Amino acid sequence: MKRTDVLIIGGGIVGCSAALFLAWRKAGVVLIEKDTIGSKASGVNFGGLRINGREPAEIALSVRAREFWGRIREHVGHDCEVEFSGHLEVAYNEQKMAVMERWAQMARGHRLVPELLSSTQLRAEYPWLSGSLIGGCRMPADGSANPRLATPFIGLAARRAGADILEHTSVAHAERDGEGFKVTTSTGDVFRARVLINAAGAWGGQIAQSFGDSVPWLTLAPQMVVSEPLPYRIRGIVDCEVGGRYLYIRQIPRGNVLFGRGPGRVDLEADRAFVIPQNGFNASNIALGLVPFLAPYHIIRTWSGVEGKLPDSLPVLDVSPKVPGLIHAFGFSGHGFQLGPGSGGVLADLALDGTTATDISGFRIGRFLAKEGGLT
Ligand SMILES: Cc1cc2nc3c(=O)[nH]c(=O)nc-3n(C[C@H](O)[C@H](O)[C@H](O)COP(=O)(O)OP(=O)(O)OC[C@H]3O[C@@H](n4cnc5c(N)ncnc54)[C@H](O)[C@@H]3O)c2cc1C
């Protein structure tokens, strides 16, 4: 039997960031990861770090996360290929442009500085983009990171700061009794802690359910495509909406162009997401429409990843209404990589102070009460 202050289930970017913030505050932390750190959604995503286009409910958390990303080298000892070269969302029609104008107005209310660009400005600054675009909205301080580096380096930093991080160990059973939480792992170890953080990504809904906090959780498998290396021209991320779905594209300095547009197919029991080839072809066609100079180049790889989703596409980041000391952080719905470090900070606040200064009112687990007729 091992005792600690806080137990974390899940070594994605959310769990590892929570471990880092808790260890910085000298709390005893054990993080349990069934595979390896950052091997699920956190390690296979597109790497986009955007505030642009975020729901109002996410802005405060996203801003907190941006502060961390801006000092990543100082925090974890590596730059994780973080680059802030802007995120541009573009419009093919007036309707979309009006949505972006409304977003920019809302964002200014949060003291953010979005830039609205006309079609003439787009052609001058992005001559390689489609000539059919009528305008765009840019957040110059948004950027990208290498997801294969970020979560492992955050995990390493947490370990250096004193967190105990266990890989290839799954939480087989977790319960609460009079002494707090008792967690039994697949390796037969038993841990006790005052606080349990559920940062289990796509599996977080199942863990919440095992404690009686049932929410209507879903899964998602965004599908990524990468090209062979080509001359470096695309700086920053460009995002467009076609047929109600987004296509996002960026180029790494080595030359490969990455783009994403879902969905693949999730098999949660097998811990895997599978690509649907036709969706990759569809994404390639939309990418070619947006960035015509890509036409002669080859696609070299496509992949997907398992992600948790909630019906309103916002995460649950909240204390359990039923189980004292249980804190949930799951269902990041395809955009939790950027939010990860902000969520880690909030989780440490909730675990150690019982409250946080960051506005997380949009992520309450109770928002599903009315629709679902109550938590079961
Ligand atoms: C292909 C793709 C592209 C994306 N692109 C972007 C993007 O550009 N920008 C962005 O902001 N977001 C993006 N996202 C979303 C983002 O990756 C996720 O929202 C984020 O990584 C979620 O982090 P997490 O820590 O909650 O989950 P995860 O990374 O899934 O981590 C949860 C961990 O919990 C572990 N676990 C589960 N059950 C147990 C158990 N019983 N015992 C022990 N461990 C357990 C899992 O093994 C897993 O490692 C993308 C996602 C995908 C899949």
Ligand as a Chemical Component Dictionary entry (heavy atoms), coordinates in Angstrom:
data_LIG
# 
_chem_comp.id                   LIG 
_chem_comp.type                 NON-POLYMER 
_chem_comp.pdbx_formal_charge   0 
_chem_comp.three_letter_code    LIG 
# 
loop_
_chem_comp_atom.comp_id 
_chem_comp_atom.atom_id 
_chem_comp_atom.alt_atom_id 
_chem_comp_atom.type_symbol 
_chem_comp_atom.charge 
_chem_comp_atom.model_Cartn_x 
_chem_comp_atom.model_Cartn_y 
_chem_comp_atom.model_Cartn_z 
_chem_comp_atom.pdbx_ordinal 
LIG C1  C1  C 0 -5.503 13.300 -34.714 1  
LIG C2  C2  C 0 -5.811 14.369 -33.699 2  
LIG C3  C3  C 0 -5.547 15.712 -34.002 3  
LIG C4  C4  C 0 -5.766 16.698 -33.034 4  
LIG N1  N1  N 0 -5.340 17.994 -33.266 5  
LIG C5  C5  C 0 -5.359 18.906 -32.261 6  
LIG C6  C6  C 0 -4.797 20.194 -32.434 7  
LIG O1  O1  O 0 -4.254 20.535 -33.482 8  
LIG N2  N2  N 0 -4.862 21.073 -31.400 9  
LIG C7  C7  C 0 -5.447 20.752 -30.212 10 
LIG O2  O2  O 0 -5.492 21.607 -29.310 11 
LIG N3  N3  N 0 -5.954 19.512 -30.010 12 
LIG C8  C8  C 0 -5.919 18.585 -30.988 13 
LIG N4  N4  N 0 -6.420 17.327 -30.795 14 
LIG C9  C9  C 0 -7.024 16.999 -29.502 15 
LIG C10 C10 C 0 -5.965 16.714 -28.433 16 
LIG O3  O3  O 0 -4.960 15.862 -28.919 17 
LIG C11 C11 C 0 -6.638 16.099 -27.216 18 
LIG O4  O4  O 0 -7.771 16.870 -26.849 19 
LIG C12 C12 C 0 -5.709 16.041 -26.031 20 
LIG O5  O5  O 0 -4.499 15.443 -26.374 21 
LIG C13 C13 C 0 -6.390 15.277 -24.884 22 
LIG O6  O6  O 0 -5.438 15.060 -23.882 23 
LIG P1  P1  P 0 -5.762 14.089 -22.690 24 
LIG O7  O7  O 0 -4.601 14.096 -21.793 25 
LIG O8  O8  O 0 -7.104 14.454 -22.147 26 
LIG O9  O9  O 0 -6.015 12.661 -23.375 27 
LIG P2  P2  P 0 -4.997 11.520 -23.904 28 
LIG O10 O10 O 0 -3.856 12.078 -24.621 29 
LIG O11 O11 O 0 -5.863 10.536 -24.629 30 
LIG O12 O12 O 0 -4.473 10.892 -22.557 31 
LIG C14 C14 C 0 -5.285 10.085 -21.735 32 
LIG C15 C15 C 0 -4.415 8.943  -21.257 33 
LIG O13 O13 O 0 -5.132 8.172  -20.294 34 
LIG C16 C16 C 0 -4.663 6.849  -20.383 35 
LIG N5  N5  N 0 -5.637 5.956  -19.718 36 
LIG C17 C17 C 0 -6.924 5.752  -20.057 37 
LIG N6  N6  N 0 -7.494 4.876  -19.214 38 
LIG C18 C18 C 0 -6.542 4.519  -18.313 39 
LIG C19 C19 C 0 -6.504 3.637  -17.204 40 
LIG N7  N7  N 0 -7.588 2.920  -16.811 41 
LIG N8  N8  N 0 -5.351 3.508  -16.505 42 
LIG C20 C20 C 0 -4.248 4.224  -16.855 43 
LIG N9  N9  N 0 -4.227 5.065  -17.918 44 
LIG C21 C21 C 0 -5.356 5.224  -18.632 45 
LIG C22 C22 C 0 -4.548 6.627  -21.891 46 
LIG O14 O14 O 0 -3.690 5.554  -22.201 47 
LIG C23 C23 C 0 -4.030 7.980  -22.363 48 
LIG O15 O15 O 0 -2.623 7.998  -22.533 49 
LIG C24 C24 C 0 -6.286 16.334 -31.761 50 
LIG C25 C25 C 0 -6.599 14.990 -31.486 51 
LIG C26 C26 C 0 -6.342 14.012 -32.443 52 
LIG C27 C27 C 0 -6.635 12.560 -32.092 53 
# 
loop_
_chem_comp_bond.comp_id 
_chem_comp_bond.atom_id_1 
_chem_comp_bond.atom_id_2 
_chem_comp_bond.value_order 
_chem_comp_bond.pdbx_ordinal 
LIG C1  C2  SING 1  
LIG C2  C3  SING 2  
LIG C2  C26 DOUB 3  
LIG C3  C4  DOUB 4  
LIG C4  N1  SING 5  
LIG C4  C24 SING 6  
LIG N1  C5  DOUB 7  
LIG C5  C6  SING 8  
LIG C5  C8  SING 9  
LIG C6  O1  DOUB 10 
LIG C6  N2  SING 11 
LIG N2  C7  SING 12 
LIG C7  O2  DOUB 13 
LIG C7  N3  SING 14 
LIG N3  C8  DOUB 15 
LIG C8  N4  SING 16 
LIG N4  C9  SING 17 
LIG N4  C24 SING 18 
LIG C9  C10 SING 19 
LIG C10 O3  SING 20 
LIG C10 C11 SING 21 
LIG C11 O4  SING 22 
LIG C11 C12 SING 23 
LIG C12 O5  SING 24 
LIG C12 C13 SING 25 
LIG C13 O6  SING 26 
LIG O6  P1  SING 27 
LIG P1  O7  DOUB 28 
LIG P1  O8  SING 29 
LIG P1  O9  SING 30 
LIG O9  P2  SING 31 
LIG P2  O10 DOUB 32 
LIG P2  O11 SING 33 
LIG P2  O12 SING 34 
LIG O12 C14 SING 35 
LIG C14 C15 SING 36 
LIG C15 O13 SING 37 
LIG C15 C23 SING 38 
LIG O13 C16 SING 39 
LIG C16 N5  SING 40 
LIG C16 C22 SING 41 
LIG N5  C17 SING 42 
LIG N5  C21 SING 43 
LIG C17 N6  DOUB 44 
LIG N6  C18 SING 45 
LIG C18 C19 SING 46 
LIG C18 C21 DOUB 47 
LIG C19 N7  SING 48 
LIG C19 N8  DOUB 49 
LIG N8  C20 SING 50 
LIG C20 N9  DOUB 51 
LIG N9  C21 SING 52 
LIG C22 O14 SING 53 
LIG C22 C23 SING 54 
LIG C23 O15 SING 55 
LIG C24 C25 DOUB 56 
LIG C25 C26 SING 57 
LIG C26 C27 SING 58 
# 
